[in-house]
């Protein structure tokens, strides 16, 4: 038996030739390929410099490497796991001291990688219970995924809405149009609206399944065939399309934040625009647009509330932004969005 161990990609072609020769000679072979692509991710910089100096690297070449490595740090996955473990341990201890039970068996760990970060599979052991990272996790009825695309949540919402529409369709012959509308709004439209501000900034194709559900709900209220045009139906029902409903919810939160009546963590995300010198725009109640580091594309595609809310807010007419109460603001905003989306 021949046994080869190679850790360099360039040597694989030589291994294949040797294996073919051994195979032709009816000899058994075992090939072990070592993945060393990340072997130096946690290399100590001082050890690296000393090794290079020992191998003969010196002068300007070594100075260049020292300059590159100076003040550079790396974040270890082990360190992150240790911090998560410490956090869970503290929570468990606090709950135990207050005679509460933490169900670690149903605890979920969702890792959200940053830009350019690899997907990490965390396994944290707390009180002999392994808490493993998952790709999706449900919180308050919303299914979050590790990319925050909300695709899983949208899929689940559309599935449950289809089931409800199917059941309502079975009893539709026994309902009046008004009763069908109330039933659909209570069971279906309310699901489309639940936490829909989280979908602000998603592309139209991502929320299209939700719009198809709303179209089907409108046809069911009027008891019309599957391919009936829905724009007149939405106008008659005074239903904003899904994209407009998402914008409506986001702007309602922005109004509360701008007027100091919203949650503190929302108020901290927006600030009223204050010009450097007295201008007429000072009374227009605009929001300051945050400065983002990066390309212009990042500013146009960002889904941050602190970016989208000021952008959408400043696009509103002045009479809507300066509404005296949330009730008046919502009424004027719905009329404005109704005209923008349904004509």
N, C-alpha and C positions, 0 to 999 in steps of 0.2 A: 504494500500500500504506500502510495505517495501522499505526503501531507505538506501543503504550502500555506503560509500565512503572509499576506501582503496588505499593506496599509496605504499604498499609493495608487492613485487611479491610473497613472501611466504604466504601471506594471501589469495591469489586467490583461492586456493583449498577449504578453508573454506567458501569463498563467494559462490563458485559453489554449495557446499552442502546445504547452506542456501537457495539459489535460487531454487534448486530442491525441497526442502521441501515446500517452499512457493508455488511453481508451483503445487505441489501435493495437497495443500490445496486450490487451485484455487485463490490464491492471486497474485495481480500484484506486480512486483518488478522492481526497477531501480538500475542498477549497474554503478557506475562511477569509472573508473580506472585512477588514476593520474600517469603520467609519471614523475618520479623524478630521472631518470637516470642521468640527467645533471643539477640537481638543485644546486650542489655544484661546478660547473665549475668556477663560478665567486666569490667564497667565499673569503672574506677578511681574510688574514692569521692571523692577530692579534685577530680578533673576534673568529676565530676557536680555537686558543690557549687558549684564555680566557674561552671559553665555555668548553673545555676539562678540564681545571684546575678546573672550578666550578663543574664539574661532578666527580672530584676525581682523574683525571689522573695527576700524579706528578712524581718526581724523574727522573730516567734514561729514562723512557718511554716518558715523556714530553720533555726531552732534545733531545731525538732522533727525535721526530717530529719537534721540533724547528730547528734542524740542517738540516733536509730534506727540510723544507719550506724556509730556509734562502736564500735570493737573487733570489728566483724563482718568475717569473712574468707570466702573462697570457695576451694574446691579445684578446681584445674584438671585436666581430663582429660590435658592435655599433661604436667603435672607427674607424674601417676601413671604415664603411659606412659614417661616418662624414668626413673623409679625402677625400673620393671620391666625396661627396657632395661639399666640399670646392673647389676641383679641377674643377669640372664642373661649379660651380658658377663663378670662376675666368675666365675660358674660355669664358663663356657666357658674362660676363661683358666686357672683352677685345674686343670681337667681336662687341658688341653693341657700344662701344666707337669708333670703326673704321667703323661704319655704315654697319656692316655685320650681317646676321641673322643666328643663330644657330638653326637648326631644331631638337629640343629635341624629337619630336615625332618619329623620325627615328634613334635616338641615341641608340646604342646597348651596353650592358654591359656584358662582358664575364669574368667570374670568373674562374681562373685556380688554383685549390687547390694544395697545396704542399703535400709532402709525409706524409700520416697519417692524413691530414687535412680533415674535413668533407666538403661535398659540401654545399656551402652557397647560399641561395636565397636572393640576395640583392634587395632592393627596395629603390631607391633614388628619392626624389621629388625635382625638380628644376623648379622654376617658374610655379608652379601648374601643372607640367607635371611629371608623374611617369615614371622613367627609371628603368625597371626591368631587372634582369640578365637573360641571355639566355644560352642555351647549345651550340649554334653555332653562329658564326658571320662571315660575309664576309668582307674582307679587300683587296682591289686591285685585286679583282677577285678570291681570295683564301679563301675558307671556313675553318675557324679554329673552332675546338671543344674544350671543356673544359679539355680534356685529351691530346690534341695536338697529337692525333693519325692520324689526317688528313683523317680518314675513310670517313667522309662526303664529303670532297673535292674530294677524289678519286672516290667515287660513282657518284658525279656530273660530273666529267670529263669523266668517261667512258660512262655515259648516253648521253652526248652531242656528244661524238665521234661516238657512235653507230648510232645516228641520221644522222650525216654527212656521215658516210660510207654507210648507207642505201640510201641516196640521190645520192651519187656518183655512187653506184652500178646500179642505174636505168639508168644512162646515160653512163655507162662504154662501151657498144657496139659501141658508137659513138666516143670514144676517142682512141688515140694511146697510146701505153705503156708509152711513154715519157710524154705525156700530163696528163695521169692518175697519174704518179709519182709526177709531179709538183703539181697537185691539192691536192693529199693526203698529201704531205709534208706541203703545205701551210695551209690546213684546219685542219688536224688531228694531224700530228706529232708535229706541233707547239704548240698544246694544251697539248700534253704529256710533252713537254719540259718546259712549262711555270712554273716558280718558283719550278722546280723539285728538287732543292737543299734542299728545306725544308723537303723532304722525305728521306734525308740521314740518314742511320742508322735504317730505318724501316725494319722489317723482310720481307723475300721474299714473304710470303703468303699475306702480306698487299699490295704489289705493283703488285701482279700477275694479277689482273684485267687490269692494264695498259699494261702489257706485252701481254695479250690476244688481246687487241685492236691493238697493233702494229703488231701482227701476222696476224690479219684479214686485216689490211691495206696492208701488204706485199702481201698477197694472192690476194687482189683486184687489185693491180697494175699489177700483172702477169695474172689476170683473171683465177685463179686456184680454184679448189674445196675447201670446208671448212676444210677438214682434211689433207691438203697437208703439208708436212714437211717444216718448215719455216726457218731453219738455212741456207740452201743454198740461200734462197731468201734474207735474211738479208745481207749475204755476197755480193751478186750481187748488192744490192742497196746501199751498204756501210752504212748501218744503224746499229749503236750500239744498243744492247738491252737496255731496260729501266733502269736496274740496273747500267749498264755501263754509260748511259747518266747522271744519277744522280751523279755518282762518277766523271765524266768528268766536270760537272758544279761546283761541290764542289772544285775540284783541281784547276780549272781555277780561282776561287775566292781566293784560297790559294796562287797561284802564284802572283796575283795582290797585295795581302796583304804582302807577303814576300818581294816584290820588291818596296813597298812604293807607288804603283799606285792605290791601291784600296781605298774604303771609309775608313775614320778614324775609324769608329766603327768596321770594319772588321780587320783593321791593329792591333787594340788593342787586338784582340783575339789570335793572333799568334806571336811568337817570334823566331828569328833565334837561332839555337843551337850554343852556344859558349863553347867549352871544357875548363876545368880548366887549362890545360897545352897544349902546341902546339902539335897537332895531325893532322894526314892526314884527319880526318873527318871534320876539320875546313873548308876545301875548298869544302866539299861535299854539302854545302848549305842545311843542314837538319834543321828541325824545332824542337824546344824544346817541349817535351811532358809534359803537365801540371800534377801536383800532385793532385790527388783527394782523399778526405777523404772518407773512407768507404772500402768496400770489393773489391776484385779483380773483382767480377762480375759486379760491378758498372762501372769499367773502361772499361770492354769489351762490355757492353751494352749501354753505354752513347751515346746520340745523339747530344751532344754539338758539335758545330763547332770547338771550341777550343780543343776538344779531337779527333774528327774524322779526321779533316784536317791534323794535324801533323802525325797521324798514317798512313793515306793513302799516304801522301806526302813522308814520309821516306821510304815507300815501293817501290817508283819509282826508276828506274835506275838513276845514277848520271847525265848522259848526258841529261836527260829530266829535272831534277831539275835545272840544270845550263844553261838552254836555254837562249839565248841572248834577246829574245823578246817574247811577248805573242803569236804572230802568230806562231813562231817556236815551242813554248811550246805546243800549242793546236794541231799542226800537229803531233808532235812526240807522244803526249799523246794519240791521237786518234788511231794511229798505234799500240801503246802498248796495249791499252784496246781492240782493235779489235783482236789482237792475243790472249789476255787472255780470252776473252769471246766467240769468234767464231772460234778460232784455225787458 
